[in-house]
Amino acid sequence: MSNVDVTTFSTPIAQAEVREQPHNIEAEQGLLGAILINNRAYEKVSDFLQSEHFSDQIHGRIFDACGKLIERGQIANPVTLKPIFDNEEALKEAGGANYLVQLAASVVTVVNAEDYGKSIKDSFLRRELIEIGEEVVNSAYSYDLDQTAINQIELAESQLFSLAENDTAEGGLRNFSEALLESVKMAEAAYKRDGGLAGIATGFKDLDKQLGGLHPSDLLVLAGRPAMGKTALATNIAYHVATANQPDGSRPVVAFFSLEMSAEQLATRILSENTDISSEKIRRGELSSNDFQKLVKSSQELESALLFIDDTPAIPVSTLRTRARRLLRQHDLSLIIVDYLQLMRPSPGQRTDNRVQEVSVITQGLKAIAKELNVPILALSQLSRAVEQREDKRPVLADLRESGSIEQDSDVVMFVFREEYYLDKAEPVQRPDEGDERYHERHDKWIDLRSRAHGKAEIIIGKQRHGPTGTVTLHFNGPTTRFSDLIEDDRLPERNN
């Protein structure tokens, strides 16, 4: 057997091109010199520049030390900085305290301080981009069962978006006149909008009147015990918002994160609400020809609704943020709904053994997303079983599971309560030692209570930063899980005999 020349199968290895990472040492030296000459130069860059943005660690250390002295009301110059750097080995290698003198002496003008700062920040962002790119490449090459390609894409997208947001986020003090102008613009928009609402209309007149609509950057919590209709009310609101025409002819966009129900189940509910056909009949296919025609017509109308459903179970806060950001870039996102927050998970690295702390991290994350994207978030929440132990089962703030963090982080807390549900389970039974008259008296009283509660649902506003608390009564249709405005008998038009 002849020997095989392995060299014929070898491929030449391309010599990697060595490239320096982006940096601008001259700009760093120029900025530091300007600060040492005139400390007001620091004020021009301190809002957007930090010590870690410098490519040379020594320069970052000098910038940080200057900032600390200036913030204390002291002068930062080579003389005041000398004691700080006398024992700094890295500065000794650069020339010691004489290096500070050289920086100050080499400056021609301090006018360009802001431009120097922007150049330093730009080089830093480019280095960060390179690092993210390297992480993306390395992650894609390494095969990890726990880190799918989709997860890697979402992580990379999140890192890029965070980098962009950190760069563009403008903090600091704003002139009151600017804030006043924004407030007047909001009032003008509310005045021109149908119904005079400052926020997005929920579709329920009395609820909108109490809340003023759903306000951007607000975290609203809708809580209730099982079978009260939390999800039904949320889908009603989502449907109304997604199908409402804006003054400019556009339609709002709604993102519905359903951690409990599948997208198909939610779609069935919305079809049921829109057609007045029981969701049970739709699921079982017990439809008449007329019912089927109504379903087809309703589905065609709903196709144009910009309602996006994500039914990923146990979705982390970071993933929800990434997908909401992506939708915001593609469309003009108007509302986010989360059903429900106890089924969410904190972002990776934020898991704790304490469930109360976990829920606190989740609610803080949702509030941060609402402010960052400037959209209202309606998050559903479970209530503790303490409600069931009381005679009056109307929920209060203390009934929220892990109530401290939810109550603290939210702008609005609402409860769904249907007394009819509890009355149906409390029909009186005649006791062995009870006479017929007494039993019928109790039973008649129960019938009267149930009649008054039939088809009614209370939306109890337990907390509202922007306005009053109180109770709004809606009509509820059980078979179609549909909420609507309640029209009391005394508000009905008179009939002509």
C-alpha positions, 0 to 999 in steps of 0.5 A, spaced: 500 500 500 502 506 497 503 512 502 498 518 501 501 524 501 498 528 506 500 535 504 495 534 498 489 535 502 492 540 506 489 547 505 493 554 506 492 558 512 490 565 511 494 569 515 489 573 519 490 581 518 492 584 525 487 590 526 487 595 531 481 597 535 478 604 534 481 609 538 483 616 538 489 617 543 489 625 541 482 626 542 483 623 549 489 627 551 486 634 548 480 633 552 483 631 558 488 637 557 482 642 556 479 639 563 485 641 566 486 648 563 478 649 564 474 645 569 468 647 565 470 643 559 468 637 564 461 640 564 460 639 556 462 632 556 460 629 563 452 628 561 454 622 556 462 621 557 464 616 562 471 613 564 470 606 561 469 610 554 477 611 554 481 606 550 487 608 555 486 606 562 490 611 564 486 617 561 480 614 564 483 614 571 485 621 570 478 623 567 474 619 573 479 623 578 477 630 575 470 628 575 470 627 583 474 633 585 469 637 580 463 634 583 466 636 590 467 643 588 474 643 588 479 645 582 482 639 578 489 641 575 496 638 575 497 640 582 491 638 585 491 631 582 499 630 583 497 627 590 492 622 587 497 619 582 504 619 586 503 612 587 499 610 581 504 605 577 501 606 571 501 613 571 509 613 573 510 609 566 507 614 562 511 620 566 508 621 572 505 627 575 509 631 569 504 627 564 499 631 567 503 638 566 504 635 559 497 634 558 495 641 560 501 645 556 499 641 550 492 644 549 491 650 544 483 651 546 478 648 550 472 650 545 473 643 542 472 639 548 465 637 546 467 634 539 473 631 543 468 627 547 464 625 542 470 622 538 472 618 544 464 616 545 464 614 538 470 609 538 468 606 544 461 604 541 465 601 535 469 597 540 463 595 543 460 593 536 466 589 535 466 585 542 458 583 540 460 581 533 465 576 536 461 574 541 455 572 536 460 569 531 463 565 537 456 563 540 454 561 533 460 556 532 459 553 539 453 548 539 449 548 545 443 545 546 440 550 551 442 556 546 438 555 540 440 559 534 433 563 535 436 565 542 442 567 540 439 572 535 434 575 540 441 575 545 445 579 539 439 583 538 438 585 545 445 587 546 445 591 540 439 595 542 441 596 549 448 599 546 443 604 541 439 606 547 444 607 552 448 611 547 441 615 545 438 616 552 438 623 554 438 624 561 439 630 566 435 636 567 429 639 563 427 646 562 420 646 565 418 650 559 419 644 555 415 639 560 410 644 560 409 644 552 409 637 552 403 637 557 399 642 553 400 638 547 397 632 550 391 636 552 390 638 545 391 631 543 386 629 548 381 635 546 381 633 539 380 625 540 373 622 540 371 622 547 377 627 550 381 622 552 389 623 554 390 615 553 388 610 549 381 608 549 379 601 552 372 601 549 368 602 555 366 609 556 365 608 564 372 605 565 375 610 560 372 616 564 375 613 570 382 612 567 382 617 562 384 611 557 391 607 558 397 612 558 403 611 555 409 609 559 404 606 565 404 599 568 397 597 569 395 591 573 389 587 572 388 582 577 382 577 579 381 570 582 380 564 577 373 565 573 372 572 574 374 574 567 381 577 567 383 574 560 376 576 557 377 583 559 384 583 556 382 580 550 376 585 549 381 591 550 386 588 545 380 587 540 378 594 541 384 598 541 387 593 535 380 595 531 380 602 532 381 607 527 386 613 528 384 620 526 390 619 521 386 613 518 392 608 521 390 603 526 394 601 533 398 595 534 397 591 540 402 585 542 399 580 546 403 575 550 399 569 552 403 565 557 397 561 559 393 560 553 395 558 546 394 563 540 388 559 537 384 559 544 385 567 544 383 567 537 377 563 538 375 567 544 375 574 540 371 570 534 366 569 540 366 576 543 365 579 536 360 574 533 356 573 540 357 565 538 359 561 544 366 559 544 364 552 546 360 551 540 366 554 536 370 549 539 365 543 538 363 545 531 356 546 533 354 551 528 348 553 524 349 555 517 348 562 519 353 562 525 358 559 520 357 565 515 358 570 521 364 567 523 367 567 516 365 575 516 368 576 522 374 573 521 375 577 514 374 583 518 379 581 524 384 580 518 386 587 518 387 588 525 394 589 527 394 584 533 400 580 534 400 574 539 406 571 542 404 564 546 411 562 548 410 559 555 414 562 561 417 568 557 423 571 560 423 579 561 429 580 557 425 576 551 419 580 552 423 586 551 427 584 545 420 582 541 417 588 543 422 592 541 422 589 534 415 590 533 416 597 535 421 598 530 417 595 525 410 598 527 407 604 531 406 599 537 400 602 542 399 597 547 402 591 550 398 586 554 401 580 559 397 574 561 399 573 566 405 576 570 406 570 575 408 565 569 413 570 567 421 569 569 426 574 570 431 575 565 437 570 565 442 572 571 436 575 575 433 568 578 432 568 586 430 563 590 425 568 593 419 568 589 417 575 592 423 577 589 423 574 583 416 577 582 419 584 584 424 583 578 419 582 573 414 588 575 420 592 575 422 590 568 415 591 565 415 598 568 422 599 565 419 596 558 413 601 559 417 607 560 423 605 555 418 604 549 413 609 551 407 604 551 402 602 556 403 595 559 397 591 561 399 586 566 394 580 568 395 578 575 393 572 580 390 574 587 391 570 593 386 565 596 385 570 602 379 572 598 375 566 598 375 566 606 372 573 607 364 574 607 365 580 602 369 577 597 371 584 593 379 584 592 383 589 596 390 591 594 393 586 600 390 580 596 395 581 590 400 575 590 407 578 592 403 584 593 408 589 595 412 589 589 406 589 584 402 595 588 409 599 588 411 598 581 404 599 578 401 606 576 394 603 576 391 596 579 384 594 577 380 588 580 375 584 576 369 581 581 363 578 579 358 577 585 354 572 580 360 567 580 360 566 588 352 567 588 351 561 583 355 557 588 352 559 594 344 557 593 341 555 600 340 548 602 334 547 607 337 545 613 334 538 617 331 543 623 329 548 618 322 550 617 319 551 610 317 558 611 324 560 613 328 556 608 323 559 602 325 566 605 332 565 605 332 562 598 327 568 595 333 573 598 338 569 594 334 569 588 333 577 589 341 578 590 342 573 584 338 577 580 341 584 581 348 581 580 346 577 574 350 579 568 354 584 572 362 585 573 365 590 577 372 593 575 375 596 582 380 601 581 384 600 587 390 604 585 391 610 580 397 615 580 393 619 575 386 620 578 381 617 583 380 610 585 373 607 585 368 602 581 366 601 574 360 596 573 360 593 566 355 588 563 358 581 562 356 575 557 358 568 560 357 564 554 361 569 549 366 572 555 364 578 552 364 585 557 360 591 554 358 598 557 352 597 562 346 600 561 341 601 567 334 600 566 333 607 568 338 609 563 334 606 557 329 610 553 322 610 554 318 606 550 312 608 546 305 605 548 
